[in-house]
């Protein structure tokens, strides 16, 4: 079996977003051509009680066009107490998007939420092994049955 990293295309989609109660930030466009899906992952790094953190997947047929939210492609968490969401992840998996490009949209509401950097990976590529984007991946190390160091 091939190492799973050979079949994934990794993206650094969005820089960290500072704490706010009114965040509305879109990631860079993620090209899903030749892939079955994309997983969007965003950590919550700080949360204030009643703060609502939301990660939504949007799609478009061109990288620079108008993106529309996908039905059901939303991960939401509400902070019950200060810092209770810290270190948790919002994850949305879009399997077989109907359009080629996907963006992650981060929204905070009600009280302050801070987000870490959003990463994405396209999976089940129909072409492989995948050539990683030099701007996205500084080093990808694959090992198989490694001996102890």
N, C-alpha and C positions, 0 to 999 in steps of 0.2 A: 504494500500500500504506500502511496505517495504521501509525503508530509503535507498536512493540511495547508500550510502557508504557501505552498506552490500553487494552490487553487484560489487564493484570495488576492484581492487588490485593495490595498490599504490607503486611506485618505485621512489627512489631518484636516477636518472640515471647518472647524470654527475655533478661534481663540477663546480663552476663558472670558467669562462675562462677570463684571463686578456686581456686588450686591445691589439690588434695586427692587422696588415693588412694581415696576412698570417696564420690565425688559420686553423687547420684541426684536429678536435678532435672527437673521437667516444665515445659514452656512454658505460656503461655496457650493457650486453645482457639482454633483457626483454623477459621473457617466456610468450608467449601468449596461451599456451595450455589451453583448456577449456574456452576460451574467444572468442567473436566475433571480437574484435578489440582492438586497443591501441591508445591513444592520447598522443602525445609528446608535451610538452610545455616548451619553453625557453624564458626568458625575455632578452631584450637588455638593458644593464645598462649604456652604453656610446657609442656615435656614433660621428664620424667625417665626415664632408661633403664629399661626393662621396664614403664613405664606403659602402660595400655591405655585408649584413648579410644573411646567408642561413642555414636553418635547413632541412635536408634530412633524410628520413627513409630508412634504409637498412634492408635486411632480409637474413637469413641463416637457414639451417635445423639442425645445431648443434650450441651450444652456443659459441664454440671456433673456428668455421670454418671461411671461407672467406665470408664476407658479400657483397651483391650487392645492389646498389641503386634501389629503386622501381620507376617505371615510374609514373610521376605525383605527387609523394609524397614529394613535396618540397614547403617550404615557404621561400620567399625571400623578403627582404626590402632593399632599397637603401636610404642612408641618403642624403637629399637635402641640409641640413644646419647642422652645428655643433649642437649636442644634440637633434635633432628633433625626433629621434627614441627612446630616453631614456624613459624607463618605458613602452614600448610597448612589445607585445608578438609575437613570431613566434609559430604557432601551426600547427601540421600535425596530421590528424586522418587517421589511416590505418584500414579500415574495411575489415575483413576476409582476413588477409594476407595468402599467399600461403605456407609460411614456418613458422615454430614454433617460431623462435627467431627474434627479431627486435632490432636494435640499432639506436640511434639518432646520426647524424653526423652534427657537427657545422663547418661552414667555414666562414672566413672573408676575404675580398679582397679589393684591391684598397686603402683604408684608414682604420684607426683603428676602430674596433668594439670590445666592451666588452660584454660578455654574463653572465647572472646570472646562477643560478643552474637550470639544466634541470630536470624536473619531468615528470613522465609518469603514466598513469593509464590504466589498462586493464578493459574492460567493457563488459556487457551482458554475464556474466559468466554462464556457464551451470551447475555449481556446486555452492552451496551457503548455508549458508552465507560464505563469503570469510575469510580465516584465513590470517591476515596480516603478512608480514615479519617483525619479531622483529627488524631486522637491519635497516628497512626502516621507520617504523612508531613507534614513541615513545609513542604516545597517540592518540587514535581515540575516540572522544566523540560523541555519538548519543543522540539526545533529540527529543521527540515527544510532540507537543503542550505544550511547557514549559510556566510556569507562569513567570511573571516579577520577577527579582531578588530584 
